[in-house]
Amino acid sequence: MGDCTFFRKDLKVNPQSNVIVKENDQEGHVFEEWYAQYLKMANMKMPNPIKGLVSKRRKRYTQDGFDLDLTYIQNNLIAMGFPAEKLEGVYRNHIDDVYKFLEKKHKDHYKIYNLCSERSYDGARFHQRVANYPFDDHNPPTMEVIQPFCADVHNWLSQDTKNVAAVHCKAGKGRTGTMVCCYMLHAKHFQKASDALSYYGERRTHDKKGVTIPSQRRYVEYYASLVQEQLVYRPVTLAIREIRLEPTPVLNGGQSTITFSISVGSEKHFVSPTYEVKKGVPSLTIKMEHLVPLQGDIKVDFFNKPKMMRKEKLFHFWFNTFFVKKEANLNVPDMKENGNEVERPERTIRALSYDEQAQIGQVDASSRSVRTRSLASLDPDAKMVVLTLDKWELDDAHKDKQNKIFAADFRVHVLMARLPPTEPSEWHKPCLHSGNALHLTETPSESSEADSTDPSTAEEDEEEEEEEEDGWESGESTYL
């Protein structure tokens, strides 16, 4: 067993440095330095049960005197948790220990890839071999981030057979796994996204739950299709015509309203009015009254608004317009929508193929204004495509394993029209890759919206999405 510290009345936590100092002691900084050294020694000399609790089901590296939240996914590819400092280093990877590990195992042959948008550190700690490809926690990366990251890693590993790439986000699981899987597809280590995701889950975790957030998994599948079909990604402009939820979610005894918002990258472009959810209605169809051009990475958030209560988050999902290619079959007989009989137009329109989308060309991204028009202005011959996502492909809805709100066969159908390439671009600001840093605008904040959590699923949430439970010691929000 090792030594353990105890707290006395004359000791307090320094809020500036997050370490213990003597109260009213002129030489308090001396004690602070001693305590920092003690933490490093304790971290290296004996197993730390706190670190094990924080890492949960992620595998740890516990050889050669190290105890790090770190895993070799491949011989030259490492996934790890954030290299933290000060008191936070007690329960996360201490940045000094990460440095010692990399210097001992891969001296002069390692490069670190930081995926956190919420925090960074001085690259000088690692000889300036740190590249930043940031995106927000719980979200997928933009398509413009994935390819440069993969090319960077591939270039580094190709320079020398001894080189290794160490990739991390906060917990070193979801975001890290998304990008690591994309790289393994990029390097042709796997042909299918499902195989890369499965392999990562086995290597990184004890329960084989690596990348669990549906939108992150979907973007790995997107990148797999780019690699396998040798496509050149170019944003495609679409406009949502209608959204159908079926069967209708069970909300507060069946009497409630639903609202949703649409964001393009980091900017919210549309907020819907509220729609009443009638009890016993098999499906809910929402028709868009205005034409809102959407291009690139799109986020759709759905909320429940019970009467006399706060708005609650239901689910959300990300998709990219380039990959919506399934044809929309509008030649459907009379059917019920919101309890009423309606007739569909007798028309079937072929969807865009990937090749057609790749030939559209880049649209001018200088315009930033959001324009809406009447749907009457839409070309009647516009190509129609549909995105269908089942319950297990929807972020947050996939946690409802007891089917309390969403039935097992719950689906969301998004009917969209392709707009001509002359439409002004409405997508997020392009990323700027300068040196080792990639600067991006943040994705929309989820913390700004009311959220609801079913206590009965809390344990499952913790098991599936460990990153959501890991807060920063500094008090900084993981949502920006």
N, C-alpha and C positions, 0 to 999 in steps of 0.2 A: 504494500500500500504506500501511498505517497503522502506528502504533507498536505494540509488543507488550511485555507485562510479562515480567520474568524473576524467579525466586525466588532469594533469598540466604539464607544460613544464619541471619541475624539476623531473618528474617521468619517468621511463623507465622500459622496461621488462628485467629482468635478464635472459640472455640466458641459464645460467646453471640451474636455478631453475624454469624457466617459470612463475615467479611471479613478481609483480611490486615492485621496490625499488627506493629510492631517489637517484638521480644522484649526485655523489661526496659527499655522506653522509657517514661519518665514522661509523654511527650507522644504516646503511642501513639494517643490518640483523634484527634489532629490528622491523623496519617497515614491513619487510618480514614476521616475525612471526605474527605480528598483522593482516596483510592482510590475511594470511592463516586462522587465527581464524575467521576473518570476513566472509570468504567464507563458512566455515563450518556452522556458525550461520545462514547466509542467506539461505543456502541450506536447513536447517532443519526447519526454521521458516516460510517460505513462498513458494508458488509454483514457480517453475523456468521455465519460458516459453522457455528458451534455451534448457533445458533438453527435453521438450516435442517435440521440433522441431527435435532434434537429434534422439529420439526414434521413431519418425514417427508413424507408425501404430502398433507398439508393445505396449502391454498393460503395464501400470505402476501401482505400488503399492503406493497409496496416502492416507493411513490411519495412524492414531496414530502419526501424525506429520512428517511422512516420505514421500519423493517423489523420488521413485527409479524405475529404469527400471528393473522391477522384477515381475514375475508372478508365482503363485502357479499352476503348471500343475496338481499336485495331492497334497493331504494334506502333504505328506512327500517328495515331489519332486518339486524343485524350478528351474526355468530358469531365468537367469538374465544377464545383461550386465557386461562388464569388470569393476572390482573395481579399479578405477583410482586414481591418486594422483595429487597434485599441481593444476595448472590451468586447466588441463584436467578434474579434478573433478567437474568443474563448469558445464560442459555439459554432463558428464557421471556420473555413480554412483561413488561418492567419497568413497574411501576405508574406511574412518573412519565412514561414514554413514552406509555402509554395515556391518561393525563390530558392530555398535550400534544396528542395526536392528536384526542381528542374536543373539547377546547377550541378547537382550530384549525378543525376541520371542522363541528362541531355545537354551538357554544357556546350554553349555556342551553337546549338542545333535545335533550339526551340523558338516558337513564335506563338503568342497568345492572341486569341480572338475574343473580344468582349462584345457581347450581344445586348448588354443592358442599356436602355435609354434613360434609366433613372439614376444611374451612378457610374462613375469612372474612377480612375486613380492615375497616379503619375507613371507614365510609361518608362521613365528613367529607372524605376525599380527593376525593370526587366530589360535593360540595355536598349530601350526604345523599340523593342520587338513586340509591339502591341498594336493590333489593328482593331478598329471599332466599326461594327456593323449593327447599330442599335435599332431595336424595335420594342414595343411595349409588352409588358408581361401579360400573359393569357391571350395574346393576339398572334396572328401569323405575320411573317415578314411581308413586305411588299414585294412584288415580282421584280422590281428594280434592284432590290437588295440581294436576292438569292444568287443570281448569276455572278456578280462581281465577287461575292464571298467565295463561291465555289472555285472561281478562277484564281483567286488569291491563294487559297489553301493548296490548290493543285500546283500552282507555280512554285510555292515554297517547298512542298514535299518533293517536287521533281528536281530541285536544285542539288539535293544531296540525299542519298539513301539513309543517312543518319538523322535527317530532319524530322521533327515531330510538330504537330499542331495541337495546341491545348485550347479547347473551346469552352466558354462558360457564359452563363447568364447570372441569375441570382442563385437559384437552387441547383442549376446545372442539370436540368431534366427536360422540361417542355420546350423552351426556345432553343436550348442547346441541341436537343434531339432532333428538332425540326431541321436545323441547319446541317447537322452532322449527317442525317439521312439524305438530305439533298446533295451533299458532297459525295457520299458513297454512290449515289445514282450518277452523278456527274462523272465520277471516275470509273464508271462501268463495273463497280464491285457488285452491284445488283441490277437486275433488269426491271423489277417491279417495286413499286413503292411499298406494298404490303410486306415484301420480304425484307426491305431495308428497315422498316419500322419494327418488325418483329425481332430482327437481329439486335437492333439498338435496345429494345426493351429487355431482352435477355441479358445483354452485356451490362447495362447500366443499373438495373434494379433487381431486387430479389423476387418481386411478384410479377415481373414481365410487363409492368405498366410503365412504359417509357413516355411516349407522346400520347396523351389521352384526350386533349382538347380537339374536338372534331374539325374546327377550321384550320388548325395547324396541320393535322393529318391531310386535309384536303389540299393544302398548298404543297405538301410533299408529292401528292399525286399529280398536281399540276406540273411540277418540275419534272417528274418522271416522264410525262407525255412530251414535254419539250425536248428532253434528251433522246427519247426513243424515236420520235418522229422527226428529229433534227429541224425543229421549227425555230423561226426567229420571232421573238415576242414583240408584238406591237399592240398598244391599247386599242380596243374596239369600243365604239359608242353604242349604247343601247338605251332604251327607255322602257320602264316598267308599265305595262298595260293593266295588269291585275295580279293580285295575290290571293291564293286560296289556301285556307287551313282546313284540313280534314283528317279525322273527325274533329269537331269543335272541342277545344280544351274545356275541362271541367273547372269552372271558376266560381269560388265562393257560393256554393249552393246553386250555381247555374245562372245567377243574375249579376251581370257585370258588364263592363265595356272594355274594349281593346283599342290601343293606339300604337302607332309605330313611327320610327324615324329612319331616314336613309342618310348615311354618311358616305362621302367619297374621300377616301384616304383619311385625312385629319379634319375634314370640314363637314359639318352637318348641313345637308342640302335640302332636306324635306322633313317636315313634321306633320303627321296626319291629324285629322280631327278624330274624335272618339267614335267607335262603332259599337253599337249594342250587340251583345251576345245573347241571342234568344235561347231559352231553355228547350232542349229537345231537338234543336236544328242540327242536322247531320254535318253541315259544313258552313264555313264562313267565307264569302267571296268579297274582296275589297277591290273595287274598280277605281283606278286613278282618274281623276278629273282633269289633271294637267300633265303635260309632257315635260318630264324632267330628264335631260340628258345625263347619262351616267357612263363613266369611262374608267377602266382600270380596276383598282381594289375597292370593293363596295362592302359596307357593313350595314346590316338591317337589324334594328333592335325592336323587339315587341314588348309591350307593357300591358299589365292589367290594372284597370282603375276601378276598384270597388267603390260603391257609393259611400260617401262620407269618410273615405279613407285615403291614405297616400297611394300614389302610383307604385306598382310593384313590377320588378323585372320578371318577364316570363322566359324569354330566350333571345338569342341573337345568332347571327351567322355572317361569315365573310365569304365573298366569292369574287372572282375576277372575270370581267366581261369577255375577255379573249377566249375563255374556256367554256362558255355557254354555247353549246353547239347542237344540242338535241332538238330535233324538229318539233314544232308545235302543231299538233293535229287538231284543227278547229272544226273538222267535219264530224261533229258529235251531235247526236239527237237531243231532243228536249231533256233537260235535267233540272234538278232542284238546286237553287242557290238561295241561301238564307231563308229557306222555307217557301220560296216562290218558284213557279215554273218559268223557265226562260228558254229561249231558242238560240242556239249557236249559229253563227254564220257558216254556211256550207263551203268551207274552204280548207285546203290543206296546203301549207307552204313549207318547202324544203328549208332546212336549217343551214346556217353557214357551216361549211367545213373548215377545218383548221387552215387548210391551204388558202381558202378564200379570205379568211381573216388576216392571214399573214401578208396578203397582197394589198390590203386596204391602205397601208402607209401610215406614217406618223401624222397626227393632227396637231395643228398649232396649239401650243399650251400657254400662249400669252394671255388669253382671256381668263379672268378669275371670277367674273360675275355669274351668278346662277340664273339661268333663264328658264322660265316655264311658259309653255304655250298650250293652247287648247289641243286636245287629242284629235280634233277635226282636221288639224293641219298635217297630221301624219299621213304619209303616202299610203294609199290603200293596198299597194303592192309591196309594202315593206316586208322584208323577211322576218318571220316570227320564230322565236326560239323559246324554250322553256327550261327552267332550272327546277328540278325536283329533289328535295332533301327529306329523308326520313328522320324520325325522332333521334336516331343515334348519330346523325350528321349535324345536329343542331346544338350549339354550345348552350349549356345549362339545362336544356330539355333532356339531354342524354343522361343526366343524373337521376331522373325520375324513374328509377328501376321498379318501383312499386306501381307505376301507372296511375298515380293518384290524380295528376293533372292532365297528362298526355297519354292517350291510349298507345298500346304497343305498336299499332299500325299508323300512328300519327305522321302526317306528311305536310310539307309546305310546297306549293307549286307557285312559281313566279313566272308569269308570261311576259315576255319582253319583245319589243320591236327593234330591229337594227336600224340605226339612223345613218344617213349618208356621211362620208368622211369630211364633208364641208362643214359639219357642225363644229362649233368651238369646243375645245377641250374643257371638260369640267372636272378633271382628275386632280389629285393632290400635287403639290410642288415636287418636281423631280429631285431625286437625291443627288447630292454633290459629293463626289468622291475626290478627296484631296489628301494625298499622301497616305497615311495609315488611318485616317479618320473618314468616316462616312456620316455626313450630317443629314438628318431626316427630321421632318416635322412629326410631332407626336400623333399617335392614333387617338380617336376620341376617348375621353375619360369615362370610365364606367363608374367611378366612385361618385360622380356628380348626379347619378340617377339613383333613385330609391331601389333597393334590392330586397328580396325576400328569400329566406332560407327555411326550408322545412326541417324541423329538428330531427325528424325520423331519418332524414338522409344525410345528416351532418357527418356521421362516421364514414359513409361511403364517399362523400365529397372529399374528406381528408385523405382517404386512401387513394382516390383517383388523381387528385390534383394537388399534390403536395406543395407546389410553388405558391398556391393561394394562401397557405397557412404561414408562410415564412415572411415575417415583417422585418423591416430594417431597425436595428438598434437605435439608429440616429433619430428615428421618428419620422423620417421622410416617407411619403406615400409611395407605394409601388405603382400607383396609377398616376399618370401625369395628365 
